Amino acid sequence: MDLIQTLTRLSEIPGPAGHEEQAAALAKELLRPYMDEVSSDTLGNVIGIRTCGKPGAKRVLVEAHLDEIGFVVSGHKGAFLTLAPIGTVDARCLPGTRLRVLTDPPRVGLVASMPPHVLAKAAMEEVPAIEDMALDFGLSEEEAKAIPLGTPVVYDAAAMAMGDGLFSGKALDNRASIAAVLLALEKLGAEHSSPLQIDLLVLFSTQEELGLRGVEPGVFALEPDLAICLDVTFGHQPDTKPEQTVKFGGGPAIGAGPVLCRDLAQQLQNLAGAEGLPHQLEILPGATRTTADKAGISRAGIPTALISLPLRYMHSASELVNLADIEATANLLAAFLKRGGEADA
């Protein structure tokens, strides 16, 4: 698997929360070679199943959310459009940014930005609300009004490799984790050349950015014995405190906290140490604010671990990951699955 090519495809495909159809179609295409069956459920979750054929085999779920933040067209202001956010969008990043409206065919526009020359000093220090911003397509008023309210919108950002082993693009929260899952599956090999001792379940869940909506019904339907959720976390960047972040390039962050399974977290740490894989511990004293929160309380409760990729500039049009972190995450996940879902098997 060409990791940069896969990341580019996953990053650039649109899939804002609640409108994941294009991203889901790509995820299914990429997942299909490694699974016995791939399907979607009512909420659009992408589901892969690979059985080992052994009665009573442990059912191990690997989950990562598929959606991204975005916007919907909320109104018309003359020849301009107004927007409402899908998920938590940083308004500071928007003025002058290119956005893609998912019409057929898609249209690219710019978030209007007042020149600093005409702004009062106080106004330059303020961030306007997203609802007060306007999207400029260079259209006539009549053409702008032809774009339906509720049409989804995403960042229009080209993905690219940069620096020494880094990769930038939109939607790497959480498409970078999906790339890590796919890379782990490739490392496991095809079903007949590398049989597993478990029934492997893969869930790429939807609507995470709207309150973790897709994961709960997805996990409920699959009935796993344990779950490993993958997401991103805050990689160290300028102006952040060490206690707020994990090391960028330090390998996957294994979550430790009261809502996660302590035994699974310890197993993953032990396995990473035994395999010589770079890794770090992320202390999460309360809710993780990831899909692991919902996976762990599905049905009668499911032992759940969280593995997070360090990411810089989260929820912007130019998020940044380290390819070595993705590789290390894939190696850890593949080693865990090879051992039958137990680090000491």
Stockholm file with secondary structure:
# STOCKHOLM 1.0

chainA/1-345         MDLIQTLTRLSEIPGPAGHEEQAAALAKELLRPYMDEVSSDTLGNVIGIRTCGKPGAKRVLVEAHLDEIGFVVSGHKGAFLTLAPIGTVDARCLPGTRLRVLTDPPRVGLVASMPPHVLAKAAMEEVPAIEDMALDFGLSEEEAKAIPLGTPVVYDAAAMAMGDGLFSGKALDNRASIAAVLLALEKLGAEHSSPLQIDLLVLFSTQEELGLRGVEPGVFALEPDLAICLDVTFGHQPDTKPEQTVKFGGGPAIGAGPVLCRDLAQQLQNLAGAEGLPHQLEILPGATRTTADKAGISRAGIPTALISLPLRYMHSASELVNLADIEATANLLAAFLKRGGEADA
#=GR chainA/1-345 SS CCHHHHHHHHHHSCCBTTCCHHHHHHHHHHHGGGSSEEEECTTCCEEEEECCCCTTCCEEEEEEECCBCEEEEEEEETTEEEEEEESCCCGGGCTTCEEEECCSSCEEEEECCCCGGGSCHHHHTCCCCGGGCCEECSCCHHHHHTSCTTCEEEECCCCEEETTTEEEETTHHHHHHHHHHHHHHHHHCCTTTSCCSSEEEEEEESCGGGTSTTHHHHHHHHCCSEEEEEEEEEBCCTTCCGGGCBCTTSCCEEEESTTSCHHHHHHHHHHHHHHTCCCEEEECCSCCSSTHHHHTTSTTCCCEEEEEEEEBSTTSSSEEEEHHHHHHHHHHHHHHHHTTSCTTC
#=GC SS_cons         CCHHHHHHHHHHSCCBTTCCHHHHHHHHHHHGGGSSEEEECTTCCEEEEECCCCTTCCEEEEEEECCBCEEEEEEEETTEEEEEEESCCCGGGCTTCEEEECCSSCEEEEECCCCGGGSCHHHHTCCCCGGGCCEECSCCHHHHHTSCTTCEEEECCCCEEETTTEEEETTHHHHHHHHHHHHHHHHHCCTTTSCCSSEEEEEEESCGGGTSTTHHHHHHHHCCSEEEEEEEEEBCCTTCCGGGCBCTTSCCEEEESTTSCHHHHHHHHHHHHHHTCCCEEEECCSCCSSTHHHHTTSTTCCCEEEEEEEEBSTTSSSEEEEHHHHHHHHHHHHHHHHTTSCTTC
//
